[in-house]
Amino acid sequence: MEVIATAIPDLLLFKPKVFGDERGFFLETFRESWFSERDIPVKFVQDNHSSSSRGVLRGLHYQIHNPQGKLVRVTAGEVYDVAVDLRKSSPTFGKSVGVYLSAENKHIFWVPPGFAHGFLVLSERAEFNYKCTEYYAPEHERSLLWNDPALKIEWPMGDINQPTLSAKDQNALPLTQAEIFE
């Protein structure tokens, strides 16, 4: 397994070893030692799976209480995945990292607690899987405005004129108005 550096050191991109032959392939999608070797305590309590069509943008979501760490990957299709640092005390507060996750590259992205997270579906359909360190708590969920100019996220829209958003994401707040972490 290879760890690919990102511009924000707390965000880790894992490139697992894939063992393949004429029968198919095998890879590890989680190993506790990936985290313990980096002094990152993790305990996953919930796995989620979503399916979305091209142009769907989910996010940027976070839980202000019981913040979730997320280990995310794509098992079908391709997405552009983004994490935004919402930790006020962090030197990278307000900064983001975007990575391409696909069934083809099999990369796995670690988004720790204290970050907003979202993704844009680039393929006709995408299957998105993620492990969470806290249970989903809708009363604590918040949405950060996906296209807030202050975030400077360069979403690879291509020929997607306008992403498909949930009502919650249409009413998301810009960084200057969002609840953040200390």
Residue pairs with C-beta under 8 A, 6 or more apart in sequence:
1 14
1 15
1 16
1 17
1 28
1 31
1 34
2 14
2 15
3 12
3 13
3 14
3 15
3 34
4 12
4 13
4 14
4 15
4 107
5 13
6 12
6 13
6 97
6 99
7 92
7 95
7 97
8 83
8 85
8 92
8 95
8 96
8 97
10 85
10 92
10 112
10 115
11 83
11 97
11 109
11 110
11 111
11 112
11 115
12 38
12 109
12 110
13 99
13 107
13 108
13 109
13 110
14 34
14 107
14 108
14 109
14 110
15 105
15 106
15 107
15 108
16 27
16 28
16 29
16 106
16 108
17 27
17 28
18 25
18 26
18 27
18 106
19 25
19 26
19 27
20 26
27 106
29 73
29 108
30 44
30 71
30 108
30 131
32 42
35 41
35 42
35 110
40 110
40 112
42 69
42 71
42 133
43 133
44 71
44 131
44 132
44 133
45 132
45 133
45 134
45 135
46 131
46 132
46 134
46 135
46 136
47 129
47 130
47 131
47 132
48 129
48 130
48 131
48 132
48 136
49 127
49 128
49 129
50 58
50 127
50 128
51 125
51 126
51 127
51 128
52 58
52 121
52 125
52 126
52 128
53 121
53 124
53 125
53 164
54 121
54 122
54 123
54 124
54 125
54 160
55 120
55 121
55 160
55 162
55 163
55 164
56 120
56 121
56 163
56 164
57 118
57 119
57 120
57 121
57 146
57 155
57 163
57 164
57 165
57 169
58 118
58 119
58 128
58 166
58 169
59 82
59 116
59 117
59 118
59 119
59 143
59 144
59 146
59 169
60 82
60 84
60 116
60 117
60 118
60 143
60 144
60 145
60 146
60 172
61 116
61 117
61 118
61 141
61 142
61 143
61 144
62 68
62 86
62 115
62 116
62 117
62 141
62 142
62 144
63 134
63 136
63 137
63 140
63 141
63 142
64 140
64 142
64 179
64 181
65 137
65 140
66 134
66 135
66 137
66 140
67 113
67 114
67 134
67 181
68 113
68 132
68 133
68 134
68 136
69 110
69 111
69 112
69 113
69 132
69 133
69 134
70 110
70 111
70 117
70 130
70 131
70 132
70 133
71 108
71 109
71 110
71 111
71 130
71 131
72 81
72 101
72 108
72 109
72 111
72 117
72 119
72 128
72 129
72 130
73 101
73 106
73 107
73 108
73 109
73 128
73 129
73 130
74 101
74 102
74 103
74 126
74 127
74 128
74 129
75 103
75 127
75 128
75 129
76 103
76 123
76 125
76 126
76 127
77 102
77 103
77 121
77 122
77 123
77 124
77 125
77 126
77 127
78 100
78 101
78 102
78 103
78 104
78 121
78 122
78 123
78 126
79 100
79 101
79 102
79 119
79 120
79 121
79 122
79 123
79 126
79 128
80 98
80 99
80 100
80 119
80 120
80 122
80 155
80 156
81 98
81 99
81 100
81 101
81 109
81 117
81 118
81 119
82 96
82 97
82 98
82 117
82 118
82 119
82 120
82 153
82 155
83 96
83 97
83 109
83 111
83 115
83 116
83 117
84 94
84 95
84 96
84 115
84 116
84 117
84 144
84 151
84 153
84 175
85 92
85 93
85 94
85 95
85 96
85 114
85 115
86 93
86 94
86 114
86 115
86 116
86 144
86 178
86 180
86 181
87 93
87 114
87 115
87 180
87 181
87 182
88 180
88 181
88 182
89 182
90 114
93 180
94 150
94 151
94 175
96 151
96 152
96 153
98 153
98 154
98 155
99 107
99 109
100 107
100 122
101 107
101 108
101 109
101 119
102 123
103 127
111 117
113 133
113 134
114 181
116 142
116 144
118 146
119 128
120 155
120 156
120 157
120 160
120 163
122 156
122 158
141 168
142 173
142 178
142 179
143 168
143 169
143 171
143 172
143 173
144 151
144 172
144 173
144 174
144 175
144 178
145 151
145 172
145 173
145 174
145 175
145 178
146 153
146 155
146 163
146 165
146 169
146 172
147 153
147 155
148 174
148 175
150 174
150 175
150 176
151 175
155 163
157 163
